Amino acid sequence: MAHTKSQGKTNQKANRPGQRRGVKKFGGQKAEVGQIIIRQVGSSFHAGQGTKVGKDYTIYAIRPGVVKFFKRLGKSFVSVIKG
């Protein structure tokens, strides 16, 4: 009889790759239409002008321009400004 209980399952977990989240375009960099600016879990950053939020909270550009990060009322925003 085994003295350790149900360890087979925990030992069989595969090492899964990361999901590559984070900032993809930093402040001052150029962004084209549809390019991802931030991949995130939840809304740490909010969409400003020239950006939209995907269903997984990804922020992407809807017009070409320069990426700008700013804070307003304690919230962090990302926008794309003509430049």
Protein Blocks (a to p, Z undefined) as FASTA:
>chain_A
ZZbehklmmmmpccdddehiajfbdghiacdehiafbdcedjfbacdehiacdfkopacd
fbdcddddddeehiacdddddZZ
